[in-house]
Amino acid sequence: MKFSMSWLAAGLLALAPMPLLAQKGVDLQSEMPPDAHYLKIGDSAPDFSLKGVDGKTYTLADFKDYPVLMVVFLSDHCPYSHAAESRLLPLVAKLKSRGLGVVAIMPNNPDSMSIGELGYTKYSDSYQDMKLYAKAEGFTFPYLYDGDKQTTPKAYGCLCTPEVYLFDQDRKLRYVGRFDDSRFADTNTVHSSDTANALEAMLDGKPVAVPVTKPFGCSTKWVENKVKLIAVDEKMYGGPVVLQTIDAANVAELAKNPTKKLRLINVWATWCVPCVEEFPNIVSISHRFANRDFEVITISVDDPKDQAKVNEFLNKEHATVPNRVQRSINAEGRDTNNYLFNGASMDALMQSLDPNAPGPVPYTVLIAPGGKVLYRCANEIDVDKLIATIVDQLGPYYTP
């Protein structure tokens, strides 16, 4: 999986909560495209015709036999959604025999999402990745894609993932809002099980005590936002690259990693074809996880006399240090994460970085806090494997 530079241009992070303040009279329409409509309690469920990850096309009529229907908007990339899903699946299993039907819909346009929004997942919100995600998470309900036309999220008024809509037998809306009140996966952090409470009432034939709550999560990635994302390019990736020289002793200090961050260190050169070919992926990974405890450090082994050439290449590849990472390295007393090795001995460099390094470049290591090597690769990296390793270490959720 390779990332294009157009993804790098889309660098605007939008993981902030998106509360829907319907109770306070906030104009919800202003938060959506002009042709979107936010459903109100008592409204009928809009129909849809969408392709699921199983290849089948589903409509509202496919769920007509269920006394209660949950339409829930989820996404592969969102940590809020991940946390809710860890409680959604057991709830669905518990209430299925009582007549609960569930259909999940992915509302996001994959091309309207910044690379920085993928820092909690090894998947994108593409249809193909939805298949992998649903299988990995063990979804027991249809998972439908509407990221291209987005007619269904517009018809329902989906502002974020996760967002829950509960309909009665007549398919009238009886509850809309958050799954529960926690953004974390730990069930001990849940104090208000809003969706579960609403479902229990509906399945018992009782009115829902709290029919509207404020959903929070990752904002819906509308196709209309693509133009706005392009404008972020100069602000986030247009800055100059700072390149400094480094010796083997200082490389050894970096390899000790006394920080709380994961460190990905890539040894490369402009004269090395595999290095040049993989470098855009190194930069993409840097920005993908920039808002987490993670950093990428590059060490060029070009001739020190070619510093201008190395600097030109780094600028061309937009190898800037993300703002949050820059603040962390400044706190360590460093100025940059881009270095040019100034020693004569390649063996000294590799021994200082990783005694198991075979010698040739490119060479990439992922180092945990305290210095343990979690991943090493001589030659081009396996992007999917590396991203999966990083996510496994950092986790797919926000943590308390």
TIGU-365746 format. One line per 2 residues: number of its first residue (from 1); their letters; for each residue z, y, x of C-alpha. Coordinates in Angstrom, 2 decimals, decimal comma. Example, Ala and Ser with C-alpha at 12.3 -4.5 7.8 and 13.67 -1.06 7.14 Angstrom:
TIGU-365746
1) as) 7,80/-4,50/12,30; 7,14/-1,06/13,67
END
This chain:
TIGU-365746
1) mk) 0,00/0,00/0,00; -1,09/3,25/1,63
3) fs) -0,13/6,74/0,45; -2,73/9,49/0,38
5) ms) -2,05/13,06/1,46; -2,45/14,13/-2,18
7) wl) 0,87/12,36/-2,80; 2,39/14,42/-0,03
9) aa) 1,21/17,58/-1,75; 3,14/16,52/-4,82
11) gl) 6,53/17,05/-3,28; 8,53/18,60/-6,07
13) la) 11,63/16,58/-6,75; 12,43/16,27/-10,47
15) la) 15,30/13,83/-10,64; 17,64/16,36/-12,20
17) pm) 19,13/15,54/-15,59; 17,13/16,75/-18,59
19) pl) 19,69/17,27/-21,40; 18,23/17,70/-24,86
21) la) 20,43/20,21/-26,61; 19,19/19,61/-30,14
23) qk) 22,64/20,28/-31,57; 22,72/23,74/-29,99
25) gv) 19,43/24,91/-31,38; 17,48/24,82/-28,14
27) dl) 13,71/24,95/-28,60; 12,74/21,45/-27,54
29) qs) 9,05/22,14/-28,02; 9,14/24,53/-25,07
31) em) 10,12/21,61/-22,83; 7,01/19,60/-23,74
33) pp) 3,22/20,00/-23,71; 1,84/22,04/-26,66
35) da) 0,61/18,91/-28,47; 3,97/17,10/-28,26
37) hy) 6,45/16,80/-31,13; 10,16/16,05/-30,95
39) lk) 11,32/13,60/-33,62; 14,22/14,52/-35,87
41) ig) 16,66/12,27/-37,70; 14,94/10,89/-40,80
43) ds) 11,43/11,14/-39,34; 9,15/8,11/-39,51
45) ap) 8,36/6,16/-36,36; 4,95/7,20/-35,01
47) df) 2,54/4,30/-34,62; 1,12/3,31/-31,23
49) sl) -1,39/0,94/-29,73; -0,44/0,25/-26,13
51) kg) -1,01/-2,41/-23,51; 2,01/-4,37/-22,32
53) vd) 2,67/-5,85/-18,92; 1,76/-9,24/-20,43
55) gk) -1,78/-7,98/-21,08; -1,34/-7,87/-24,87
57) ty) -1,81/-4,77/-26,99; 1,12/-3,88/-29,25
59) tl) 1,38/-1,68/-32,33; 4,33/-0,71/-34,48
61) ad) 3,34/-3,42/-36,97; 4,12/-6,11/-34,38
63) fk) 7,82/-5,30/-34,86; 7,83/-5,09/-38,68
65) dy) 10,11/-8,09/-39,19; 13,08/-6,59/-37,36
67) pv) 15,72/-4,88/-39,51; 16,42/-2,45/-36,66
69) lm) 13,95/-1,35/-33,99; 14,79/0,25/-30,68
71) vv) 12,01/2,22/-29,00; 13,25/3,03/-25,52
73) fl) 11,42/4,99/-22,85; 12,03/3,58/-19,38
75) sd) 10,43/3,96/-15,96; 10,16/1,98/-12,74
77) hc) 11,18/4,83/-10,45; 14,17/6,49/-12,07
79) py) 17,77/5,74/-10,95; 19,11/6,85/-14,35
81) sh) 16,81/4,33/-16,01; 17,82/1,62/-13,54
83) aa) 21,48/2,15/-14,34; 20,91/2,08/-18,11
85) es) 18,78/-1,06/-17,85; 21,66/-2,93/-16,21
87) rl) 23,53/-2,52/-19,53; 20,52/-2,52/-21,85
89) lp) 19,52/-6,10/-21,05; 22,93/-7,64/-21,92
91) lv) 23,08/-5,54/-25,10; 19,65/-6,74/-26,21
93) ak) 20,64/-10,36/-25,55; 23,82/-9,88/-27,56
95) lk) 22,19/-8,28/-30,62; 18,82/-10,04/-30,76
97) sr) 20,11/-12,76/-33,11; 21,37/-10,10/-35,50
99) gl) 17,92/-8,64/-36,01; 17,39/-6,14/-33,20
101) gv) 13,84/-5,60/-32,06; 13,11/-3,77/-28,81
103) va) 10,03/-2,24/-27,31; 10,09/-0,28/-24,05
105) im) 7,45/2,30/-23,16; 6,72/3,83/-19,77
107) pn) 5,70/7,47/-20,49; 4,93/8,88/-17,04
109) np) 1,59/9,81/-15,55; 1,76/8,23/-12,07
111) ds) -0,41/10,95/-10,53; 1,94/13,67/-11,76
113) ms) 4,88/12,39/-9,78; 6,03/13,63/-6,39
115) ig) 6,53/11,25/-3,49; 10,16/12,40/-3,33
117) el) 10,81/10,94/-6,76; 10,24/7,41/-5,48
119) gy) 13,33/7,32/-3,28; 15,22/4,89/-5,52
121) tk) 12,53/2,28/-5,95; 9,96/0,11/-4,24
123) ys) 7,70/0,56/-7,26; 5,63/3,38/-8,69
125) ds) 5,09/3,96/-12,41; 1,58/2,50/-12,34
127) yq) 0,63/-0,26/-14,75; 0,32/-2,78/-11,93
129) dm) 3,78/-1,94/-10,58; 5,22/-2,12/-14,10
131) kl) 4,28/-5,80/-14,13; 6,20/-6,39/-10,92
133) ya) 9,17/-4,32/-12,02; 9,53/-5,97/-15,44
135) ka) 9,41/-9,41/-13,83; 11,90/-8,47/-11,13
137) eg) 14,35/-6,97/-13,63; 13,95/-9,77/-16,17
139) ft) 12,79/-7,68/-19,12; 12,99/-9,76/-22,30
141) fp) 11,03/-7,31/-24,44; 7,52/-5,82/-24,33
143) yl) 7,08/-3,12/-21,70; 4,15/-0,88/-22,57
145) yd) 2,15/1,63/-20,53; 1,21/5,08/-21,80
147) gd) 0,87/7,04/-18,59; -2,76/8,10/-19,00
149) kq) -3,16/9,60/-22,47; 0,60/9,90/-23,12
151) tt) 0,04/10,01/-26,88; 3,18/8,03/-27,66
153) pk) 5,70/10,03/-25,59; 4,17/13,18/-27,09
155) ay) 4,47/11,78/-30,60; 8,12/10,86/-30,06
157) gc) 9,03/13,86/-27,94; 10,19/11,93/-24,89
159) lc) 11,61/14,36/-22,37; 13,09/11,89/-19,92
161) tp) 13,77/8,30/-18,97; 15,83/6,67/-20,24
163) ev) 15,68/7,89/-23,84; 16,49/5,82/-26,93
165) yl) 15,13/6,01/-30,50; 16,63/3,71/-33,17
167) fd) 14,82/3,10/-36,45; 16,00/1,36/-39,63
169) qd) 14,08/-1,23/-41,69; 11,98/1,57/-43,24
171) rk) 11,31/2,83/-39,72; 13,18/6,08/-40,25
173) lr) 14,89/7,55/-37,21; 18,67/7,05/-37,34
175) yv) 19,66/7,69/-33,73; 18,07/9,53/-30,79
177) gr) 19,44/10,33/-27,36; 21,08/8,76/-24,34
179) fd) 21,79/5,08/-23,85; 25,39/5,85/-22,94
181) ds) 27,28/8,57/-21,09; 27,03/7,25/-17,51
183) rf) 24,32/7,72/-14,94; 25,87/5,01/-12,77
185) ad) 25,39/1,23/-12,90; 29,13/0,51/-12,77
187) tn) 30,23/-0,33/-16,32; 33,67/1,13/-15,59
189) tv) 32,06/4,58/-15,57; 30,94/4,26/-19,22
191) hs) 33,21/6,00/-21,72; 30,87/6,41/-24,67
193) sd) 28,53/3,51/-25,57; 26,37/5,63/-27,85
195) ta) 23,41/3,31/-28,37; 25,59/0,22/-28,78
197) na) 27,78/2,03/-31,31; 24,75/3,21/-33,28
199) le) 23,24/-0,27/-33,30; 26,46/-1,92/-34,49
201) am) 26,61/0,54/-37,38; 22,95/0,07/-38,33
203) ld) 23,12/-3,72/-38,16; 26,24/-3,61/-40,36
205) gk) 24,41/-1,41/-42,87; 26,59/1,61/-42,11
207) pv) 25,62/5,20/-41,29; 25,52/6,19/-37,64
209) av) 28,53/8,34/-36,88; 26,87/10,27/-34,04
211) pv) 23,10/10,24/-34,71; 22,05/12,67/-31,94
213) tk) 23,25/12,77/-28,33; 22,03/14,55/-25,23
215) pf) 19,82/12,27/-23,15; 19,74/12,78/-19,41
217) gc) 17,47/11,30/-16,78; 14,24/11,80/-14,90
219) st) 11,94/14,24/-16,66; 8,74/12,88/-18,20
221) kw) 5,85/13,31/-15,78; 3,22/14,94/-17,99
223) ve) -0,38/14,89/-16,84; -0,40/18,65/-17,40
225) nk) 1,97/18,98/-14,43; -0,52/17,79/-11,81
227) vk) -1,79/21,30/-11,12; 1,77/22,57/-10,59
229) li) 2,47/19,85/-8,06; -0,47/20,84/-5,89
231) av) 1,05/24,31/-5,53; 4,06/22,77/-3,81
233) de) 1,97/21,75/-0,79; 2,34/24,90/1,31
235) km) 6,04/25,33/0,52; 7,12/21,80/1,40
237) yg) 4,55/20,63/3,93; 2,96/23,75/5,31
239) gp) 5,69/24,64/7,78; 5,25/24,22/11,51
241) vv) 6,35/21,08/13,34; 8,99/21,40/16,04
243) lq) 8,28/19,07/18,97; 10,75/18,58/21,83
245) ti) 10,88/16,32/24,86; 13,41/13,51/25,13
247) da) 14,57/11,12/27,86; 15,72/7,50/27,68
249) an) 19,41/8,40/27,66; 19,01/10,59/24,58
251) va) 16,90/7,92/22,89; 19,82/5,54/23,42
253) el) 22,12/8,04/21,70; 19,75/8,19/18,72
255) ak) 19,68/4,39/18,56; 23,49/4,27/18,32
257) np) 23,15/6,15/15,02; 26,67/7,53/14,60
259) tk) 25,63/9,13/11,28; 25,87/7,77/7,72
261) kl) 22,07/7,78/7,44; 19,52/5,03/7,86
263) rl) 17,29/5,93/10,79; 13,67/4,89/11,03
265) in) 12,40/5,44/14,57; 8,68/5,19/15,22
267) vw) 7,28/5,05/18,78; 3,63/6,05/18,83
269) at) 0,82/7,81/20,73; -2,30/9,76/19,85
271) wc) -4,38/7,39/22,01; -3,12/4,35/20,06
273) vp) -5,44/3,53/17,15; -2,90/1,49/15,12
275) cv) -0,35/4,29/15,64; -2,72/6,90/14,27
277) ee) -3,72/4,69/11,34; -0,15/4,00/10,25
279) fp) 1,21/7,51/10,84; 0,44/8,86/7,33
281) ni) 2,58/6,04/5,95; 5,41/6,99/8,32
283) vs) 5,24/10,57/7,04; 5,09/9,40/3,42
285) is) 8,21/7,27/3,90; 9,95/10,26/5,46
287) hr) 9,36/12,37/2,36; 9,87/9,52/-0,09
289) fa) 13,50/9,07/0,97; 14,19/12,65/2,05
291) nr) 16,80/13,19/-0,65; 18,79/10,15/0,36
293) df) 20,82/9,27/3,45; 17,70/8,57/5,45
295) ev) 15,60/10,11/8,20; 12,48/9,38/10,20
297) it) 12,38/10,10/13,93; 9,07/9,98/15,80
299) is) 8,80/9,52/19,57; 5,40/10,04/21,15
301) vd) 4,64/8,31/24,43; 1,65/10,49/25,22
303) dp) 1,48/12,06/28,67; 3,96/14,97/28,65
305) kd) 1,09/17,17/29,79; -0,51/16,51/26,38
307) qa) 2,28/18,15/24,41; -0,14/20,55/22,73
309) kv) -2,31/17,63/21,60; 0,71/15,79/20,16
311) ne) 1,89/18,92/18,41; -1,56/19,45/16,89
313) fl) -1,62/15,89/15,56; 1,86/16,17/14,04
315) nk) 0,92/19,40/12,28; -2,30/17,87/10,99
317) eh) -0,30/14,96/9,53; 2,31/17,32/7,99
319) at) 5,10/15,65/9,95; 7,56/18,39/9,06
321) vp) 11,23/17,52/8,75; 12,28/17,70/5,06
323) nr) 14,76/20,48/4,30; 17,73/18,24/3,49
325) vq) 17,15/16,19/6,64; 16,77/19,37/8,71
327) rs) 20,21/20,52/7,59; 21,73/17,18/8,58
329) in) 20,19/17,12/12,05; 21,21/20,73/12,65
331) ae) 24,76/19,64/11,87; 24,37/17,01/14,61
333) gr) 23,33/19,70/17,09; 19,65/18,74/17,10
335) dt) 16,63/20,87/16,16; 13,98/18,32/15,25
337) nn) 13,12/14,67/14,57; 9,81/14,79/16,46
339) yl) 10,00/14,03/20,16; 7,77/13,50/23,21
341) fn) 9,11/11,02/25,79; 9,18/12,66/29,22
343) ga) 10,19/9,66/31,36; 8,00/7,55/33,61
345) sm) 9,24/4,11/32,53; 8,18/2,72/29,16
347) da) 10,56/-0,16/29,77; 13,46/2,30/30,05
349) lm) 12,45/3,86/26,74; 12,18/0,56/24,89
351) qs) 15,38/-0,85/26,37; 17,26/2,27/25,30
353) ld) 15,85/2,01/21,79; 15,95/-1,74/21,20
355) pn) 16,40/-4,41/23,93; 14,33/-6,78/21,74
357) ap) 11,29/-4,51/21,80; 8,30/-6,32/23,35
359) gp) 6,86/-3,14/24,87; 3,57/-2,13/23,19
361) vp) 3,20/0,65/20,63; 3,39/1,28/17,79
363) yt) 6,95/0,07/17,56; 9,20/0,83/14,60
365) vl) 12,87/0,08/14,03; 15,12/0,74/11,03
367) ia) 18,67/1,34/12,24; 21,79/1,24/10,08
369) pg) 24,77/3,54/10,64; 26,53/2,19/13,70
371) gk) 23,37/1,00/15,44; 22,48/-2,34/13,86
373) vl) 18,71/-2,92/13,70; 17,74/-3,95/10,15
375) yr) 13,97/-4,07/10,61; 11,72/-4,07/13,64
377) ca) 7,95/-4,17/13,85; 5,61/-4,29/16,81
379) ne) 2,17/-3,13/15,63; 1,48/-1,53/12,24
381) id) 4,29/-1,62/9,71; 4,14/-3,62/6,49
383) vd) 4,67/-0,62/4,19; 5,78/-2,56/1,12
385) kl) 8,22/-4,70/3,11; 9,68/-1,69/4,89
387) ia) 10,12/0,31/1,66; 11,76/-2,71/0,00
389) ti) 14,16/-3,04/2,95; 15,08/0,65/2,74
391) vd) 15,67/0,49/-1,02; 17,73/-2,67/-0,64
393) ql) 19,96/-0,87/1,85; 20,24/2,44/-0,01
395) gp) 20,34/0,90/-3,49; 18,33/1,73/-6,64
397) yy) 21,11/3,72/-8,33; 23,16/6,82/-8,02
399) tp) 26,66/5,78/-6,96; 30,00/7,32/-7,94
END
